[in-house]
Amino acid sequence: MAHEHHTHSAHHIVPGFGADRAAHYDSQASVNLAGAPAMYELGVSALTAQLDGQEAASLLFVGMGTGAELVPYTRFGVPGWRFTGVDPSGAMLDVARKRLEAEGLLSRTQLHVGELRTLPPGPPFDGAQMMGVLHHVEGEEARLELLREVTRRLKPGAPLVVGCRVGKDPVLTNVEFRRLRAYGVPQDALENRRQRLAEVRPIESDAALFAMLARAGLVEPRPIFISLQFKVFLARFEPGSAS
């Protein structure tokens, strides 16, 4: 669940996702996002349910980070499926490579260091997932550009699992930080996180997210996971519906 960051049409690695953090990212993520393992498993559940019965399938993972979101596939009986993981942080993908090798998934996974737009053209994917990326993209048009970059690489009817922060509710933010305190996160780290969150401008509401998805031809979004202000939806790509 690493991140891409756009400034207008440019793409930049979000600071803090280099080698100094990559080795500790997963343990931090399990504290920063309540229910992260369940979120990854539900993403797999959603995509495998939508593509149930396909012996072979190709899936795209945007901002794949350390590869944790692929691990549940070992339990879902899809040995013929292939994965492509894209992330701008080589350090995060180094961790992913070791993890996927240990889990027996590396032989059917292609890892690409760079933004999604740098991934070489190839056959369209049967499905895709993008966790924790969209809220780090600045501005609605740049977010829409990224969604369209994803859908340009999908087959018609392909499912997409997309997860991001939605809304900026101070009450829920306080809930989040009270939980972090209970997990022993030091005060200086809490202040740093609060400052980073203050700089993030998430999509303002479910309705605003759904409208953006619709402009990219992504229809019928359904919630599959919510953890305070982080929400994950399952949508479907229908090219003719794009507005």
Long-range contacts (C-beta under 8 A, 24 or more apart in sequence): 1-29, 1-36, 1-63, 1-65, 1-68, 1-69, 1-131, 1-132, 1-163, 2-63, 2-64, 2-65, 2-66, 2-87, 2-88, 2-89, 2-92, 2-132, 3-63, 3-132, 3-133, 3-136, 4-62, 4-63, 4-88, 4-115, 4-116, 4-133, 4-136, 4-137, 4-146, 5-136, 5-137, 5-138, 6-137, 6-138, 6-139, 6-142, 6-143, 6-145, 6-146, 7-138, 7-142, 8-138, 8-139, 8-142, 9-142, 9-145, 11-88, 11-115, 11-117, 12-88, 13-88, 13-89, 14-136, 17-65, 17-88, 17-89, 17-91, 17-92, 18-89, 18-91, 19-91, 19-94, 21-91, 22-66, 22-89, 22-91, 22-92, 22-94, 22-95, 23-95, 25-65, 25-66, 25-92, 25-95, 26-66, 26-68, 26-95, 29-68, 31-180, 31-183, 31-185, 32-180, 32-193, 33-227, 33-230, 34-179, 34-227, 34-228, 35-225, 35-227, 36-68, 36-227, 37-68, 38-225, 39-131, 39-163, 39-225, 39-227, 39-232, 40-68, 40-69, 40-71, 40-72, 40-131, 41-72, 42-224, 42-225, 42-232, 43-69, 43-72, 43-129, 43-131, 43-161, 43-163, 43-224, 43-225, 43-232, 44-69, 44-72, 44-73, 44-76, 45-72, 45-76, 45-224, 46-159, 46-161, 46-224, 46-234, 47-127, 47-129, 47-159, 47-161, 48-73, 48-76, 48-78, 50-127, 50-159, 50-234, 50-236, 51-126, 51-127, 51-159, 54-81, 54-126, 55-80, 56-80, 56-81, 56-82, 57-81, 57-82, 57-126, 57-127, 58-82, 58-83, 58-84, 58-123, 58-125, 58-126, 59-83, 59-84, 59-125, 59-126, 59-127, 59-128, 59-129, 60-84, 60-86, 60-125, 60-127, 60-128, 60-129, 60-150, 60-153, 60-154, 61-85, 61-86, 61-128, 61-129, 61-130, 62-86, 62-116, 62-128, 62-129, 62-130, 62-133, 62-146, 62-150, 63-87, 63-130, 63-131, 63-132, 63-133, 64-92, 64-93, 64-96, 64-111, 65-89, 65-92, 65-93, 65-95, 65-96, 65-132, 66-92, 66-95, 66-96, 66-99, 67-93, 67-95, 67-96, 67-97, 67-99, 67-100, 67-105, 67-109, 68-99, 69-129, 69-131, 70-96, 70-100, 70-103, 70-105, 70-109, 71-99, 71-103, 71-105, 73-105, 74-103, 74-104, 74-105, 81-108, 82-108, 82-109, 82-110, 83-108, 83-109, 83-110, 84-109, 84-110, 84-111, 84-112, 84-119, 84-125, 85-109, 85-110, 85-111, 85-112, 86-112, 86-114, 86-115, 86-116, 86-119, 87-111, 87-112, 87-113, 88-113, 88-114, 88-115, 89-113, 116-146, 116-149, 116-150, 116-153, 117-149, 119-153, 124-153, 124-154, 124-155, 124-158, 125-153, 125-154, 125-155, 125-158, 126-155, 126-158, 127-154, 127-158, 127-159, 127-160, 127-161, 128-153, 128-154, 128-158, 128-159, 128-160, 128-161, 129-160, 129-161, 129-162, 130-160, 130-161, 130-162, 130-163, 131-161, 131-162, 131-163, 131-232, 132-163, 132-164, 132-230, 133-164, 134-162, 134-164, 134-203, 135-164, 135-165, 135-166, 135-200, 135-201, 135-202, 135-203, 136-200, 138-201, 140-212, 143-203, 143-212, 144-212, 144-215, 144-216, 147-212, 147-213, 147-215, 147-216, 147-218, 148-216, 150-216, 151-216, 151-217, 151-218, 151-237, 151-239, 151-242, 154-237, 155-237, 156-237, 156-238, 156-239, 157-236, 157-237, 157-238, 158-236, 158-237, 159-234, 159-235, 159-236, 159-237, 160-218, 160-234, 160-235, 160-236, 160-237, 161-224, 161-232, 161-233, 161-234, 162-213, 162-218, 162-221, 162-232, 162-233, 162-235, 163-225, 163-230, 163-231, 163-232, 163-233, 164-202, 164-203, 164-209, 164-230, 164-231, 165-200, 165-202, 165-203, 165-229, 165-230, 165-231, 166-202, 166-203, 166-204, 166-205, 166-206, 166-209, 166-229, 166-230, 166-231, 167-202, 167-203, 167-204, 167-205, 167-229, 168-202, 168-204, 168-229, 169-229, 172-228, 172-229, 173-197, 173-229, 175-228, 176-228, 176-229, 202-229, 206-231, 209-233, 214-241, 214-242, 214-243, 215-242, 215-243, 216-242, 217-241, 217-242
